[in-house]
Amino acid sequence: MDYKKIKTNTEAVTRNLNDFDKETGNIYESLVILTKRANQISSEIKEELLRKIEDFQTPSDNLEEIFENREQIELAKFYEQLPKPTLMAIYEFLNDKLEFHYPDITEEELLKPIHAEDVKEKAKEDKEKEDKEKEENSVEETKND
């Protein structure tokens, strides 16, 4: 995504909470979606910035050799002036430019109450399954030797 083209405020603005639950029907689901998108945007910006900074790195770093690089300063100013990733995510969400989907979970699974015993039992089953797979793999390795 081209972040230069996003026309949103660079500072926080008071928003109507009812705007956020129109898509999902639940404000908390909307916040989770916004959080995940903001993290994606932040990661993309960081990767892009690191790629551009690599061009300015020199093989030897002596204190005497450090000099001002106008391009590097302009690059830093550009990224400082970008809106925060959270504001970009909010802009995308409120302007229907953000696509999201839910994992394949049945409604019955969503509504099922979670009990500590169930979680412990599931963890125990997973551990046993993992141990069994490890055992089978080690048996296969000994056969191959």
C-alpha positions in Angstrom: 0.0 0.0 0.0 1.2 3.5 -0.8 1.1 5.4 2.5 1.8 8.7 0.8 -1.7 8.6 -0.7 -3.6 8.2 2.6 -5.3 11.4 3.4 -5.9 11.2 7.1 -5.1 13.3 10.2 -1.7 12.9 11.7 -3.0 13.4 15.2 -5.8 11.7 17.2 -9.3 12.8 16.6 -12.4 12.2 18.7 -14.5 9.6 16.9 -18.1 8.3 17.2 -17.9 4.8 18.7 -21.0 3.7 16.8 -19.1 4.1 13.5 -16.8 1.2 14.6 -19.4 -1.4 15.2 -21.3 -1.0 12.0 -19.2 -3.6 10.1 -18.9 -6.2 12.8 -21.7 -5.5 15.2 -19.3 -5.6 18.1 -16.9 -2.8 19.1 -14.4 -5.3 20.5 -14.2 -7.3 17.3 -13.6 -4.0 15.4 -10.8 -3.1 17.8 -9.1 -6.4 17.3 -9.3 -5.9 13.5 -7.9 -2.4 13.8 -5.1 -3.6 16.0 -4.1 -6.4 13.7 -4.1 -4.0 10.7 -2.1 -1.4 12.5 0.5 -4.0 13.3 0.6 -5.0 9.7 1.1 -1.4 8.5 3.7 -0.8 11.2 5.7 -3.9 10.0 5.4 -2.9 6.4 6.7 0.6 7.1 9.5 -0.7 9.2 10.6 -3.2 6.5 10.5 -0.4 3.8 12.5 2.0 6.0 15.1 -0.6 6.8 15.5 -1.4 3.0 16.0 2.3 2.3 18.4 2.8 5.2 20.6 0.0 3.9 21.6 2.2 1.0 23.1 4.7 3.4 25.2 2.3 5.4 29.0 2.4 5.0 31.3 -0.6 5.6 33.5 1.3 8.1 32.0 3.4 10.9 34.5 5.9 12.2 33.4 8.8 14.2 35.4 11.0 12.0 33.7 9.8 8.8 30.2 10.5 9.9 28.7 13.2 7.8 25.3 14.7 7.1 23.5 13.1 4.2 20.7 15.3 3.0 18.8 12.3 1.4 18.9 10.4 4.7 17.6 13.5 6.6 14.7 13.9 4.1 13.9 10.2 4.4 13.7 10.4 8.2 11.5 13.5 8.0 9.2 11.8 5.6 8.7 8.8 7.9 8.3 11.1 10.9 5.5 13.0 9.2 3.5 9.9 8.2 0.3 9.3 10.2 0.6 6.7 12.9 -0.3 3.1 11.8 -3.3 3.1 14.1 -4.7 6.2 12.4 -4.1 4.6 9.0 -5.9 1.5 10.0 -8.9 3.5 11.3 -9.0 5.4 8.1 -9.1 2.2 6.1 -11.7 0.7 8.3 -14.1 3.6 8.3 -13.7 4.2 4.6 -14.4 0.5 3.7 -10.9 -0.1 2.3 -10.1 -2.8 4.8 -11.0 -6.4 4.1 -11.2 -8.9 7.0 -12.6 -12.4 7.5 -13.2 -14.7 10.4 -11.6 -18.1 10.9 -13.6 -21.2 10.1 -15.2 -21.6 13.5 -18.8 -22.8 13.9 -21.2 -20.7 15.9 -21.5 -23.6 18.4 -17.8 -23.5 19.1 -17.9 -19.8 19.6 -20.7 -20.0 22.1 -19.3 -23.0 24.0 -18.1 -21.9 27.5 -14.5 -22.4 28.2 -13.7 -24.3 31.5 -10.2 -24.6 33.0 -10.5 -28.4 33.1 -11.2 -28.5 29.3 -8.2 -26.4 28.6 -6.0 -28.5 30.8 -7.3 -31.7 29.2 -6.8 -30.3 25.7 -3.2 -29.3 26.5 -2.6 -32.8 27.9 -4.0 -34.5 24.8 -1.9 -32.2 22.6 1.2 -33.0 24.6 0.5 -36.8 24.3 0.0 -36.5 20.6 3.2 -34.5 20.2 5.1 -37.1 22.2 3.7 -39.9 20.1 4.7 -38.2 16.9 8.2 -37.6 18.2 8.4 -41.3 19.2 7.2 -42.4 15.7 9.8 -40.1 14.1 12.6 -41.4 16.2 11.6 -45.0 15.3 11.5 -44.2 11.6 15.0 -42.6 11.9 16.4 -45.7 13.6 14.9 -47.9 10.8 16.5 -45.7 8.1 20.0 -46.0 9.8 
